[in-house]
Amino acid sequence: VGYLGLVTGLGLDVSVYRTGIIILGMNAGAYTAEIFRSGIQSLERGQMEASRSLGMSYLQSMGYVIMPQAIRRVIPPLTNEFVILIKDTSLIAFLGFAFADRELLAWASDSYAETFNSTPLIAAVAGYLVITLPLIRLVTALERKLRSGLVGIGA
């Protein structure tokens, strides 16, 4: 649907692979914006009011008071969105958006179809795990470090 909309509706000559990247980017961008919006709105209104009463401008209040607190709250869902984005690249191959030499799962599926050997599929799964597991562990350590400074503050 997205590919046909870009090609026919806008008259653009965009490759199918690039269209898949554009669609995934727009989808991830929308979810990321919502994650940050909810992180900012989850803070008490008094935080902004207190910083403004101290004479800070709106941008100073956002930069020094609101965003540091909001970033701590959005790290877990932001990591989740990034892992989902990595996994969605295999969806591009499933829908026929990627060429076999550009995407790990497509290469493994083609190899399995030719030889009936499941080793490439297992290697593809291992490749996704190698990408996502260190990221998840890194974020868990980062959360723990950020949370350690908040003991007794009610966070």
Secondary structure as the mmCIF struct_conf table of DSSP 4:
data_model
#
loop_
_struct_conf.conf_type_id
_struct_conf.id
_struct_conf.beg_label_comp_id
_struct_conf.beg_label_asym_id
_struct_conf.beg_label_seq_id
_struct_conf.end_label_comp_id
_struct_conf.end_label_asym_id
_struct_conf.end_label_seq_id
HELX_RH_AL_P HELX_RH_AL_P1 GLY A 2 LEU A 4
HELX_RH_PI_P HELX_RH_PI_P1 GLY A 5 GLY A 9
BEND BEND1 LEU A 10 LEU A 10
HELX_RH_AL_P HELX_RH_AL_P2 VAL A 16 GLN A 41
TURN_TY1_P TURN_TY1_P1 SER A 42 SER A 42
BEND BEND2 LEU A 43 LEU A 43
HELX_RH_AL_P HELX_RH_AL_P3 ARG A 45 SER A 53
TURN_TY1_P TURN_TY1_P2 LEU A 54 GLY A 55
HELX_RH_AL_P HELX_RH_AL_P4 TYR A 58 SER A 61
HELX_RH_PI_P HELX_RH_PI_P2 MET A 62 ILE A 66
HELX_RH_AL_P HELX_RH_AL_P5 MET A 67 PHE A 94
TURN_TY1_P TURN_TY1_P3 LEU A 95 GLY A 96
BEND BEND3 ALA A 98 ALA A 98
TURN_TY1_P TURN_TY1_P4 ALA A 100 ARG A 102
HELX_RH_AL_P HELX_RH_AL_P6 LEU A 104 THR A 115
HELX_RH_AL_P HELX_RH_AL_P7 THR A 119 SER A 148
TURN_TY1_P TURN_TY1_P5 GLY A 149 GLY A 154
#
